[in-house]
Amino acid sequence: MQNTHHETLEENQARHLDSVCTNESELDHPWWHNFKYLIVGILFGITLVKSEIISWFRIQEMFHLASFHMYGVIGTAVVIGSIGVFIVKKLRLKSIYGEDIHIDSKTFNKGQIIGASLFGIGWAMTGACPGPLYAQIGSGFFAISVTLLSALAGTWVYGALREKLPH
């Protein structure tokens, strides 16, 4: 019994290294309850397409410092997200089901620079990052499937080498 608790604690600590928010609901919902996430995802995908966030040309403009469009979108997202996190922390808001929301403080480490650099290089080369990948495929840009498979392979490699990487 103690070994199982140790494994759970170890897994929990590993998740805390890789994410900002590791809340897990103890509530048990029926499977169809997840359709709300599908609807939000579809709306998010439509927003990405309509705002041209998935455009390879817009992404190349950003990396060539030729347009403010992407910087404006990313900057707006950072500001809104920061305000949202501040409000959640300050007012100690709960989830829509009344559960506490815990947002852990993170410490800086050199692995973040390495990871961000690899992410940026991949983004510049492919014109895609994880969120828009699905919107690009959904828009009929099926060649991006190679990028999706590469992202999945990269995630698998990270998981396999995780213990040997700087954190």
C-alpha positions in Angstrom: 0.0 0.0 0.0 2.8 2.4 0.9 4.5 1.7 -2.5 1.4 2.7 -4.4 1.2 5.9 -2.4 4.9 6.6 -3.2 4.3 6.1 -6.9 1.4 8.4 -6.9 3.4 11.1 -5.0 6.3 10.6 -7.4 3.9 10.9 -10.5 2.3 14.0 -8.9 5.7 15.6 -8.4 6.7 14.9 -12.0 3.5 16.5 -13.3 4.3 19.6 -11.2 7.6 20.0 -13.0 5.9 20.1 -16.4 2.8 22.1 -15.8 1.5 25.3 -14.1 -1.8 24.0 -13.0 -2.2 20.4 -11.9 -5.7 20.3 -10.5 -7.5 17.1 -10.8 -11.2 16.8 -10.2 -12.5 14.1 -8.0 -15.9 14.4 -9.5 -17.2 11.6 -11.7 -19.1 12.8 -14.7 -20.8 10.8 -17.5 -18.8 10.5 -20.7 -21.1 12.9 -22.6 -20.1 15.6 -20.2 -16.9 16.1 -22.2 -18.8 17.4 -25.2 -18.5 20.9 -23.7 -14.7 20.6 -24.3 -15.3 19.6 -27.9 -17.5 22.6 -28.5 -15.0 25.0 -26.9 -12.2 23.4 -29.0 -14.2 23.8 -32.2 -14.9 27.5 -31.4 -11.2 28.0 -30.6 -10.2 26.4 -33.9 -12.6 28.7 -35.8 -11.1 31.7 -33.9 -7.6 30.6 -34.9 -8.6 30.3 -38.6 -10.5 33.6 -38.7 -7.7 35.5 -37.0 -5.1 34.0 -39.4 -3.1 32.6 -36.5 -2.7 29.4 -38.5 -1.3 31.1 -41.6 2.2 30.1 -42.4 2.7 33.5 -44.0 1.7 35.3 -40.8 4.1 33.2 -38.8 6.9 33.8 -41.3 6.1 37.6 -41.1 6.5 37.3 -37.3 9.9 35.6 -37.5 11.1 38.1 -40.1 9.9 41.0 -37.9 7.8 42.2 -40.9 4.5 42.4 -39.1 3.0 43.2 -35.7 -0.1 40.9 -36.2 1.2 37.8 -34.4 3.0 39.8 -31.7 -0.3 41.7 -31.1 -2.2 38.4 -30.8 0.4 36.8 -28.5 0.8 39.9 -26.4 -3.0 40.2 -26.0 -3.2 36.6 -24.9 -0.4 37.0 -22.4 -2.0 40.1 -20.9 -5.5 38.6 -20.7 -4.1 35.3 -19.3 -2.0 37.2 -16.6 -5.1 39.2 -15.6 -7.1 36.0 -15.4 -4.5 34.2 -13.2 -4.2 37.3 -11.0 -8.0 37.4 -10.5 -8.2 33.6 -9.8 -5.4 33.9 -7.2 -6.6 37.1 -5.6 -10.3 36.2 -5.3 -9.5 32.5 -4.6 -12.0 31.5 -7.2 -13.3 27.9 -7.5 -14.0 25.8 -10.5 -17.5 25.7 -12.0 -18.1 22.7 -9.8 -16.9 24.4 -6.6 -13.5 22.8 -6.4 -10.4 24.8 -5.3 -8.0 26.0 -8.1 -4.3 25.8 -7.2 -1.8 27.6 -9.4 1.7 26.7 -8.2 4.7 29.1 -8.4 7.4 28.0 -10.8 11.1 28.4 -10.6 13.3 29.3 -13.6 15.7 26.7 -14.9 18.0 26.4 -18.0 15.8 23.6 -19.4 13.2 26.3 -20.2 15.6 28.2 -22.4 16.6 25.0 -24.2 13.0 23.9 -24.6 11.8 27.3 -25.8 14.6 27.5 -28.3 13.7 24.1 -29.8 10.0 25.1 -29.8 10.8 28.3 -31.6 13.0 26.6 -34.2 10.3 24.0 -34.9 7.6 26.7 -35.1 9.7 28.8 -37.5 10.5 25.8 -39.7 7.0 24.3 -39.9 4.8 27.3 -39.3 2.9 25.5 -36.6 2.7 25.1 -32.9 0.6 22.6 -31.0 -2.7 24.5 -30.7 -3.0 25.5 -34.4 -1.9 22.1 -35.7 -5.4 20.7 -35.4 -7.0 23.8 -36.9 -4.6 23.6 -39.8 -5.4 19.9 -40.4 -9.1 20.8 -40.0 -8.7 23.5 -42.6 -7.5 21.0 -45.1 -3.7 21.5 -44.8 -3.1 17.8 -44.5 0.7 18.1 -45.1 0.8 19.5 -41.5 0.0 15.9 -40.4 3.8 15.3 -40.7 4.3 18.1 -38.1 1.7 16.6 -35.8 3.4 13.2 -36.0 6.7 14.9 -35.3 5.3 16.7 -32.3 4.0 13.4 -30.9 7.3 11.7 -31.6 9.1 14.7 -29.8 6.8 14.3 -26.8 7.5 10.6 -26.7 11.3 11.2 -26.9 11.0 13.8 -24.1 9.1 11.3 -21.9 11.8 8.7 -22.6 14.7 11.1 -21.8 13.0 13.2 -19.2 15.1 12.0 -16.3 18.4 12.8 -18.1 17.3 16.4 -19.2 18.0 19.6 -17.2 15.0 20.7 -15.1 
